[in-house]
Amino acid sequence: MLRNIASYSRLLPHIATLTLDYANVITRAGIRSVSIYNNGVPGASVWQQHLTPHVGVTSRCRVVTRHHSYYKSKNKIYNILKTMPKKVDVKGLQEIRLARRQKVRKYPPSTVYLQVLGSGAPGSPRSLYVFTEQARYLFNCGEGSQRLAYEHKVKLGMMEHILITHKSWENVGGLPGVLLTLQDTGVPEICLHGPPGIDSLYYDTRHFMRFRDLNIVYKHYEDRNGIFGEGNDPLIIQSVPLWAKPEDSEGANNSEEVDAAEGAPEEVEDLFSNEKSGMKRPNRGNDYYMNPAVKRQRQEESTKCRNLAVAYICRPPPKAGALRLEKCVKAGVPAGPLLGELKRGQDVTLPNGKVVRAVDVTAPDDPGPVFIVVEAPTEAYLDALLENTAFTQYQSSGMCEGDVAEAIVHFTPSEVMADPRYQEWMARFSPSANHIVINGNSSCMGSEAVHRIQYKLNHLSETLFPLLKDTGIPLKDTNTCTAEGSVTSVNGSTFESPSQSCGNLSLQQEENSCNSRSSPQHCIGPTHQANTLLTYHIRPKKKLDRSNDLVLCPETYLKECYDQEKFKPALLSFKSKLQASLQEKQNSSDISGNYPSITFLGTGSCIPNKTRNTSGILLSLSFDKNLIMDCGEGTYGQIIRLFGLTKSDEILRKLSAVYVSHLHADHHIGFIRLLLARRKAFHRAGIYNVPKLILLAPFKIMAYLSSYHANFEPILNDFTITGNQKLLTDGLKLDQESYDDLCSQLDMKRIDMTFVIHCPNSFGVAWTHKDGWKVAYSGDTMPCSGLVDIGQNCDLLIHEATMEDDLEEDAKIKTHCTTSQAIQVGRDMNARYILLTHFSQRYAKVPLLEDLPAQVGIAFDNMTVCFKDLATLHHMYEALVAMFAEDYDDMLEKTAKKRAARERLKQQAKVEGEVQ
């Protein structure tokens, strides 16, 4: 009851009197309630459960208690509660799913297919989604999997198992985001499979990601001889360990890595601690793993298993052949119970004495096609792959034809697949076996929605919104697509249309001879480089399906704009104002030049959606120096998508520092991928002595990074960290020599930081360049005087504007800003220009604003601006509203309903107060 009422009070925080009355109801239930006002902000309240009359609070908080007036407010409270939105009952969803699970598992699955979610292209995730009616499986979960699943409506709600082939960020980077999605959809439990230590990622993120209702269980690869899934489970899976060939250096650094993990900061703030009071803290049994002795034992096993890969041999249970009614009719079988007996495989005798055999009127039994998922991360694993006998049964030499593998999915890198030993292993399978390759050789990044909005925005300004360099999705050729079904890629090469013959390739129609991957010595079955949504059907009919392949249709996207009645005049008006503004700038002495250049890689809050990724800003300081502010999931992918691989490598080699404003996951979870990509960028350029990256972040990020270093792969030698706490303007703890050296490395005259009002250890920053310009960045915060102080007279303020003005009280509760509050902060600091970012995902296209001042602009993903562009941005708002008119009108309608509901509640409360 406490939890539900607390959540209800957060939904309508603007009715302060009602919040106080809720205290009466809770107190009557035997629980004392308190409202804690953090830093004097009445909206930042929490409910706490106390069974004793004494409440302990810090000196910075003031406590408000209410006397008992339960009977007086009883009817009023319950009448209002009836009208309030209901909180999602996660436990109820879990019970429904468990009941459904018991019901649907009475029979073997009728439909099983493999679908590529992430193709493994540079900057994109690599992940394989396996569908059955009863459950879903995910093999590997690269960074960005959550966003692709959302865009392509890949249902994760029935996910039960996530299987990891090797401990690397490419395989687990998307795990935290996907786990949050699973929790929100009511999944009660998820099982992680793979090398020991993969579950450490969950424990290491628990301080900045909330897993309240999801039980996460690690299944060891050796449990039950590596086999899981029996009885009514939709898949039976065998884990096959593959150990890398021992090297002389193996184990040399094991103790050092364990000590590094143990030496990491242990006291890490729970960034959601203000929401824990009175609420269940799940998985308390997992505290067992925090025992020092157990932790060290697990750490030692995890470190030893860094050279372990796990392959998976999978097959659905056998399924009886379907009853063929036409044959039953022909045999004279009447409708009734005899059909049921035949379906169960029993022969029957008709009234006329005729015996009808079940085998004559049913389709052949399906023994359960086999598919294999494998990764050999390096050549060191090839001997283990060739020598392992677990695969023999499913290769051409197998004794039973029904055991021959139907499909093999390879997460193996292309350079390893080119090794003759790997090709020998592939050739051991039947020539009819299909090989699906998910690795960096793919060019499909998987998002059509990102291109859709970029084409529209590019129509407004080719400078601010350049077309993306992601050329992996073919471009539809409008001149020939209707007649011939061809499409052309962005770079001009021709592909076959997904709607043509490649849409559904029956295995009988597909050529089973050697293909281009086969060497003269080895004959390998059909091999398919994966694209997002490539599908392979295992049951009922075995076939490759490319009908969902992505295609770009720029003319369709622009037509959607011009279908909006007000778009064309708004566009012409914007172009006219833009031209006049540019002419005015040429005649003035205003700031000009190409540096600094600001590229927004993510402008959304909390979770990524189709249009806005999580926070990330690329600040190009000069021709040879870059800085990134915040680094949410998918930041590296956004760089690749916008600039292409070659230019992205150049950007990463020029990347000098990453600044992290606070430790919420949507602001730093992409750092590891960026760090590893930067290392590879130097290696591709032939530079192996990689200069260390400067990381400016809350120092307690090191607990998470040190654990990843110990459990997965080395990263600590790739960067140096300076805690943001040492750069506070009102308490600089960095010695002057180190401070001057840091500023010099970044070409800065000053670096100023301040605490802001959000979670513990949240910071705002102001960069003052040696050339004289100044940029301030808020991170996540409520209106904050400290930020105003350090940002005084800046040329540009980049400020979060998470919510619309009508949700000001919600913004207080979540310690964010509304658009008007962000603009006012800029005015208070006398900022020359203001760019708004970090919009709630409810404003995916364009935020709601009553008025956009001349010095204010709105940030979009993949938008690049220089100082000379800032004066023109406010002219764009009218055209944006016209372009996304349907979305904007929907938001206006929702806002009007909220206002009306608030007014009705206020009036109702007023009338009832007068009556009482």
N, C-alpha and C positions, 0 to 999 in steps of 0.2 A: 504493500500500500504506500509506504513511504516513498519508494522509488518512483512509482507512477505519479503520485501527486507532485513530487519534486519536478518531474519532467513536464507535467502540465503547467506548473507555475512558470517554467522557462518559455513556454509557448506564448504566453501573454504577459510578459514582464511589465508592460506599460500600465497595468492595473495594479498599482502598488498596494492598495487597500485589500485587494483580493489575496495577494501574496501573504499579507499578514494574517488574513483570516484562515488561510490554509494551515498556518501554525496552530490555530485553535483546534482544527480537526485532528491534526497529528498528535498534539499534546493530549487530547482526550483519549487517543489510542494507547496512551502509556509511554509516549516517546516525547522527549523534550526537543523542541526545534529551535534553531538559532539561525539568524540571518547575518552573515559575515560580510562586511563592507570592506573590500580590499582597496587600500590607498584612497579611501573616501569616496569610492565609486559605488553608488547604491545598486547599480545593475549587476555588479560582479558578485552575486550572492550564491551561497551553496546551502544545501540542507544537510544537516548532520544528525545521525541517530545517536542518542545517548540514553541509556537506561538509568543513569544516576542524575541527580539534580545539578551536578557541577560540570561546567564546560570549560576546558582549557583553551585559550586563544592567545595569540601573540599580542604584544603591546601595540602593534600597528593596526589592530583590528578592533572595532567596537561591536558589541553584541547587543542585539535588540531582542528581548523576549516579550511575549504577550500573555496577559492573564487569560483565564479560562472563560470563553464565551461560546461554548460549543452549541448549546441549544439555540442561542440567538441567531447563529449564522448557519445552522444546519441546512435548512431548506434553500437558502440563498446559494450556498456552496454547491450543493448537488445539482441544482438547476443549471448553474453555470458550467459545471463539469460536463453535463450532458451535451452542451453546445460546443465544447472544445474538441479540437482534433485529437484522435486517439493515437497514443504512442504505439509504434510497431512492436508487437509482442514477439520478440525473438524466440522465447521459450515455446510459445504456442506454435510458431512456424516449425520449430524443431520437432515437436511432438507430431505434427501433421506429416512431416517428412519421414519420420521413423515408422509411422503407421502405414504410409504409402509403400515404404520399402518392404515391409513384411508382405504386403499384398501382391506387389508386382513380381516378387522373386519366386513365385511358385513354378514358373516355367523358364526355360532357357531363353535368352534374348533372340528375337527374330530379326532385329536390325543391328548390325555392327559396322561402323565405318571409322576410318582414320581421316582426320582433317588437319592440314597444316595451319596452325595459327600464326606462328612467326617463322619466316623462311630462313632466318639466319643471315640475311644480307647485312653488310656493314651498317651499324647503327640501329638495326632492328632486332627484336627478340628472336630466339629460336625455341619453338615449343610445338608439340604435337598433341592434339586433342582427340581423344578416343570416345566415341559415343556408343552407348547401349541404352536400351529403354530403362534399365534398372539403375544404372549408375554411369558416371562420367570419370574419365581418367585423364591426367595431364602428364606427359613425359617432357620434363625440363620446363623451366619457367623463366625465360629471359626477361630482362628489364624492358618494360613496355607491353608485356602480355595483357595486363589489365585493360589498357587503353584499346588494344586491338579487339579484345573480347567484347568490350562495350560497343565499339563501332559496328562490328559484324554480327552482333546479337548472338554470340556464342554463349549458350546457357551454361553457367557455372554452378547453378543452384543445386544440382545433384552430384557435384564433385565429391568423391570419397577418397581418392588416392592421387598423390603427386609423386612421381617417380623421377629421381635425378640420376643421370648416368655418370657424372663426374663432378667433383667439387671445384667449380669455377663460377665467376660472376655471370658468364654467358648463360649458365644453366639455372642460377638461383636469383638473379638480380630482380626479377619481378615477383618473387615469392611473397614479400611483405604486403605489397598492394593486392595481390590475388587473395591472400588470406583474409584481409579486411573485407573484400568483396564477398567472400564465402560466408563470413560472419554475418554480414548485413542481410544476406539472403536466407538466413536461418539454418545453415549447415551446422549440425551439432558437433561433428568430429571430422577431422581430416587426418589421414595417415601419410606420413612422409617416408619414402623409401629411398635408399641409396647408401653411399659411403657414410660411415660414422662421422658425426660432426655437423651434418647439414642442419640439424635442428638448432644448432647454436645461433643461427641467424635469427630464429624466433626469440630466443632468450636475450639476445643482444639488442633487439629492437623493442623489447617490451616496455622500456622506459619512455619511448616517444611514439609508440603505436599502441592503441587500445585493443586488446584481445580479451574481452570480458565474457563472451558467450560461446567461444569456439575452443573446443578441446583439441589440442594438437599432439599427436602421438607419433613417435619415431619407431619404425619397424626395422630392426637390424637385418642386414642382408643375409645373415646366416641362420636366422630364426627358422625353425621347422625345415631345415635343409634348404632354405632359400625359396620355398614354395609358399605362396599365399593365394587364397581364393579357393574355397571348397564348397561343396553342397550347392546352395542356390546362388552363389556369387556369379555375376555375369562374365567374368574372365578368370581364368586360372593362369597365374604368372609365376615363372621361375626366374629367380635372380641368379645371374652368372657373374662371379667376380673375375676381373681381369687385372692382374698386377703388372705394373711396369717392370721392365728388366732392371734388376738392381745395378746401381752405378757406384763408383768408388766414393762419390761425395754424399751418397744417401745416408741420412741419419746424422750427418755432421752438425746440423743446426737444429736438431730436434729439441734438445734441452733448452737451447737458446730461445726457440719459439714458444715453448711451454712457459718459460720464465717471463717472456714478453707479455703473454696473455695474463699471467698472474700479477705482473707488475702494473697492469693497466689500472686506471682509477676505478675503485670499487663503488665509491659513493656517487651514484648518478641520480640526479633528481628525476622523480616521476613527473613528467611535464603535464600530466593530467591529474595530479594529486588532489586538486581542488574539487574533482568530481568523484573521488573515491569514497568519501565519507558516507556511511549509511548505505553503501552499495556493495554488492557481492564482489569479492576478488576471486576470480575463478582459478582453477588449476593450482590450488594451494599445495597439492601433492608434488608439484614440480619443484617446490622449495627443496626437496630432497637433492636435486641436482646442484643446488647452490652450496651444499656441504663441501668444505674445502678438499677433503680426501676424495670424495666422489668426483668432484670437479676436476681434480688433477688426473685421476684415473681416466676419465672420459677424454680429457685433453690429450693425454698421451696416446690413447687409441686413435683419436682423430688425427693427430699429427702423423702417426704411422701410416694412416690410410690416405694420406694426400696423394699417394701414387697408386690409388685404386680407382678403377672404373667398374661400373656395374652394367652389364647388358641384361635385357629382359626378353624372355621367350614367352609369348602370350597366345592363348587360344580360348575361345568361348567354349562352353560345354557342348557336348553333342546334342543335336536336335533331330527329333524324328521327322521323317519326310511328311510333307503336307498331303492331306487326303485330296485326291483328284476326283471331284464330283462327277465330271463328265464320264469318267471310266466306271464309276459306281453305277450311274444310270444305265450305261451300256451293258453292265453286268447284271442289271436287274435288281440291284439292292434297293429296297424300299426305304423311305425316310423313317427315321426312328433310331432305336438303340443299336442296331447293327452297324450303323455308320460310326458310332462311338467306339465299338469294339475294333473295327477296321483301323480307325485312327490310332488306337493304342497298340496296333501291330498284331492283332489277333485275327486268325482266319475265322470266317463265319460260314454257316450252312443256311441257305435260303429255304423257305417253306417247300419249294419244289425239289429239294434235295441237292441242289447245285452248291458246290463249295467254292467260295470266293476267297482267294488268297490276298492277304493284306499287301504283300509285296507287289501284286499286280495292279492295285488301285491307289497306291501312294507313291509320291516322289521318293527318290533315293534319300536315305538318311544323310544328314550333314554331320560329319565327325567333328567339326570345329576347325576352321582354317587357322593355320599358325601364322603369326607375324612376329618379327623380331625387331627390337630397338637396340641399337649398338652405337658406342662411341669409342674410338681409339684416339685419345687426345694427341699422342705423339707416336713416332715410330717405335718407342720403347715398349709399347703395348702389343706390338704385332706378333711377337713370339707367343705370348699368352693367348692371343686370339687364334692363332693357327693350331696350337697344341691343345686347346680346351675341347674335350670330347662331348661337352653338353650340347654342342650344335650338330653333332654328327647325325643324330636321328632325323633331323629336319633338312638335311642336305640331300643331294642326288643319290648318295650312297645309302640312304636310309632304307630300312627293310620294308617299311609300310608306306604305300603311296599316299595314304591319308595324312601322313605326318609331314610331308614335304612342305616347306615354308611357302606361303603365298606371297608375302611381301616382307622386305627387309628395309627398315628405316635407318639411315646412316646420319648421325650427328658428327661424323668424323671430318676433320679439316681436309680440304682438297689436296694439300701437299702429301698428307698421309695416304689418302685414297689412291694417289698416283703411284705409290710404292708397289713394286711387283708382288710383294708378299700379301698386301691387302687385296690386290686384284686376284691373286690365287685363292684367297679365302672367299671372295665373292663368287668366283667361278665354281666353287664346290656346290653351290645351290643350283637348283633346276634352272635350265635356260628359260623356263616360263615364269620364274620368280621375278617379281617387280621390285626394283630398287628405287627408293625415294630418298633423295639427298637433301638434307637440311644443313647448310653450312654457308660460309662466306662467299661462295661462288654465285649465290643467288643475288639478284639485283632488285627484287621486289620488296620494298619496305612495308607494304601491306595496308597503307591508309589512303583511300580514295577521298575521304572527307576533307583531309588537310588540303589536298589539291583543289577541291571544289571551292572552298572559301578563299584560297589564295588567288585563283583565277578571277573571282569576283572583285577582290580588293585590288588586284593588279589593274583592273579596268578603271579604278579611280586614280591610281598613281603607280606607274611602272617603277619609279624611283624608290618610293616608300615600301612597296610590296612587290619585290622581284619574283618572277616565277621560280618555282622550286627546281633544284638541280637533281632531284630524285627521278631518274629516267627509267626506273624498273617497271613502271606500269605503262602499258602501251596506250597510245593516243588514238582515239577512233578517227578514221578517215571518213569525213562526212560525204565525200564525193563518191566513195565506192562501197561504203559499209552496207548499204541496203541491197545492192545487187550482188556483190561478191563476198561480203562478210569479212573483209580484211581490215586490219587496224595497223596503225603506224606508231612506233614509239616516239617519245619526245625528241630523240636524236635522229629520227628519220628511218630507222630500220623497220622492216615489215614483219608482222607476226600474223599467225592464223587467228581468226576470230574465235572467241570462246563459244559462240553460238553455232559454229560450224562443226565439222567432223570431230574436232578435238574436244568438243563439249562432253560427249560420253563415249569413251573408247571401250568397247567390249574386249575382253581378253582374247576371245577367239579371233577378233579382227586385227588385234595389234601384232606386229611382227615380233616373233620370238627369237629371231636370230641375234648374232652378236651386234652390238651397237658401237657407237664411237668411243665408249669408255673401254671397250675390250682391247686387249693387246693381242698380238699375233699368237701368243701362247695360251691365252685364256679367253674362253667364250662366256660372256656375262649376259644375263637377261636384260630386258628393257630397263633403262635407267632414266629417272625423271628428276631434274633439278626442281626443287620445290618452289612454288609461289604460294603466297597466302591464299587460303581456302582451297588449295588443291585437295581433292578428296579421293580416297581409295575405299571402295565398298568391299567389305569382307563377307557380309551376309545381308540379304539373301542371295544377291547376284554379285559375283566378283567382277568388278570393273573399275577403271580409272575414270574420274569425273572432273572435267575442267569447266563445267558450265557456270561455276561461280567466279571464274577468273576476273580480276579487276580490269576495268577499261576506263580511261579518262575521256570525258565528253565536254570540252570547253564551250562549244556552242550551246549545249543544253544549260550549262551553268549560267552563262550570260543571259540566255532567254528567261531564266528564272528571275533575274534582276529586272529585265524590261517588262515582265509580266506584272510587276508592281506599278500601279497607276502613276505614282508620284516620282518614280525613280528617274526617268529621263530629264524632266525639268530640274530636279535636284542635282543631277550629274552636271548638266550644262551650267547651272549656277555655281557649283563648286569649281569647275574648270575655269570659269571666268574669274572667280575670286582668287584662285590659285595663281593665275597668270598676272593679275594685278598685284598680288602680294610679292611675287618673285621680282617684278619690275621695281617695286618699291624697295626691296632689299638690295637690289643692284645699285640703287641711287643713294643708299645709306651707308654708314660706317659700322653697321651691325656685325656681330660675330659671324664669321664665315670659315670656310675650310672643311676638310673631310674628317678632321679629328677634333674632339673625340667623336666616334661613331657608336651609336647605341643600337644593338640588335636584341629584340625581345624573343627569347627562346621558349618562354612559358609565361602566360599572363593569367592563369586560373588559380583558384585556391583549392586546397584539400586533396582532391583527386582529379586526374586528367579526364577530359572528355574528348569528343571528336574535334572540337574547335580550339579549345585552349588546353595546353599542357600545364603542368605544375611549374612553379617559379624558376626562372633562369634568365639572366640578363648578361649578354656579352658586351663588354665595354672595351672598344678598341682605342687604346690610349695614343698610339702612334703607329707608324708603318711597321714597327718591329716589336710591339708590346701589346699584349691583351690581358684583360682581367675579367673574371666571371663573378657576378654577384648572385649568390644562391644557385643551387644545383639540384633541382628536383628530378624525379625519375624521368628518364627519357631525354635529358638535356643533350647528351652526345648525339642521340638519334636526330634531334632537331637540328643540330649543327650539320650533320651529314645531309639531311633532307634539304636544307636551304642552300648549302654551299657545294655539295658534291664531295667525293672522297679526297680528291687531290687538294682542293682548297681547304678542306677541313683539316688535313694533315698539317698544312702550313699554319692554320690558325692555332692548332694545338702546340706546335713547336714554338710559337710566339707567346703562348700562354704563360704568364709569369706568376699569377696568383689566383686563388679562388677564395672568395669571402662568403662565409655562411653566417646569416643573421641570427639564427636560432636553430634548435635541434628538432623541430617538428619535421617529420619525414618528408613532407612535400617541399622542403627547402634544402635537403642535403643527400637524399637517398641515391641520387645519380652521381655522386662524387667518385665512387670506386670505379665505375665504368669509364668516366672521364679520365681518371688517373691511368688506367690500363691502356686506354686508347692513345693517350699522349705518349706513353712509353713506346707503343708500336709505331707511332708516327715518326719518332726519332729513329727507330730501328730501320724503318723503310727508307729513310734518308741516309742510311749507312752510319748513323751516329749511335754508338752504344754506350758512351759515357753520358747518360741523360742528366741534364741539370735538374736539381730538385725544385719541385713546385712549392711555392709559398702558400700555406693554408692559414687563413685568418678565420678563426671559428671559436665558439665556446670550447674550452679545453676538454670538457668532459665528453666530447665526441671521440676522444682517444680510446675509451673503453670499448666502443663498438669497432673502431678501426683496428685496434690491437688484436681483438678476438678474431676478426676476419683474417688478419695476417697469419695468426697461429693455426686456424682451422681450415682455411681454404688455399690461399696463395699469397706470396710475399708482396706487400705494398708499402711497408713502413719506410723503406729506403728511397721511396720516390718523392717524398715531400718532407718539409719541415713545418712545424706548427707554431704559430704565435697566438696565444689566447687573446680573444677580444677584450677580456677583463684588463689586460695590461695596456690597452690603448685608450682607456677612458679619459676624456678631456679633463674631468675634475679629479682624477686620481691616477695619473700616468705611472705605471709600475715598471715600465720598460726603461732600462738605463738609456741615457741620451745617445750614447754611441750606437747602440742597437737600433734605437728609433730612427736615427739619422740614416743608418745603413738600410733599413727597411724602406724608408721614403725614397732613398736614392735608387734602390732596385726597381721601384715602381714609377720612377720619374715624378714623384710627388713632393710638393713643398710641405704639405701637412696631411696627416690622416687623423681624423677626429671621430671618436665613437662615444656613444652614450647608451645607458640602459633605456629601453622603451617599455611600454605597458602591454605586455602579452604574457607569455609563459616565463618561468625562471630562465635567467640568462638570455634574454632577448635584447638585440642591439640594433641601433641605427648608426649610420656612418656618413661622413662627409669627406669627399676626396678633393683636395686642393692641389691642382697640377702646377708644375714648375712654369708652365706657359701662362698661368694666371686664371684659368677657368676652374669652376667649382661645381661638383655634382654631389647631391645628397640623396640618400636612399633610406627609406623608412624601415624596410623589412615589414614584419607584421606588428601592428600596434594600434592602440587607441590614440586619440590626440595627445601629444606628449610635448611638454615644454622643453625637455632636454633636447629633443630633436630640433625644435625651433632654434635653440641656442647655437648648436653646432652648424646648422644650415644657413645661418644668417647671410643674406645677400648672395646666395648661390645662383649660378646661371640656370641650373635645372634641378628640380626636386622630382624624384620618382617615388610616388607614394601609393601605398595600398589603398584601395577603395572597394572593400569587399562587398558592401551592401548598399542598397538604395536608402534614401533619406527616410522613407516610411518605416524602415526597420532599425531605427536608431537604438532602440532598447535591446533588440537582438544583438546588435553590434557591441553594445556594452557588455552583455553577458559573455560573448565570445571574444571580447577584447580586440575588436577590429574597428575599422572606421567606415563611415558612410562617405559617399562621394562629396557631399558638401563639407563634411569635416576635414577631409583630405585637402580640399581646395583652400579651406580656411587656414590650415597649417601652413600651406605655401604662402598665403598672404601675410601671415604673422611673421614668417622668416624673410619676407621681402624677396621671395624667389622670382627670378625673371620669367621662368616657364615651369609648368607643372605637367607631368605625365602620370596618368592614373593607370594602375595595374592591379593584379591579384583580385580579380573579380570572382564573386561567387559563381558556381557553375550554373546557377539559375539565369545568369546573364551571359550565356555562352556566346551570343552574337554581338549584342550591343547593350551597354548598361542604361538604366533609366536615369535621365537627368532632366530637371526642369529648365535649366539654363546652363550653357557651357561658356564660361568667360573666355575672352580672347587669348589669354596666355595659357590655356589648358588644352591638353590633348588626351586621346584615349589610346592605350597601347593594345596591339594585337600580336598574336604569335607570328613570327617570321616577318616582323616589321623592322626596318632599319632607318634610323633618323640621324642626322647631324644637326648641330646647332642652327644652321641656316634653314633647316626645314621646320623648326618648332613653331614659328609664327603662323604657318599655314594650316596646322593640324586642326584648329577649332573650326575651320571652314568645312571640314569633312563630315561633321556630325549629322547635319541635315541629310546628306546623301546616304550615310550609313543607316539612318532610321528608315529612309525610303527603300533602301536595298533589302533590309531585313524587316519589312513592314509587318509581315504576319507574326513573326516572333515578338516584335515590339508591341503590337496590338494585344497579343496574348498576355504579355507582362502587364500592360496597362489594365487589362480586365481583371487580372488577379489582384493587382494593387487596389483597384476600386472595391473589390469584394472584401479585401482585408480592412479597408477603411470603414466600409459599411458595417462590417461585423464588430469592429471596435466601437463604433458609435452606438450600435444597438446594445452592446454590453454595458457601456457607460450609462446609457439611458435607463436600462433595466436596473443597474445597481443604484442609480439615483432615486428611481421610483420606490424600490424596495427599502432604501434607507429612509425615505420620507415616511413610508407606512410604518416602519418599526419605530 
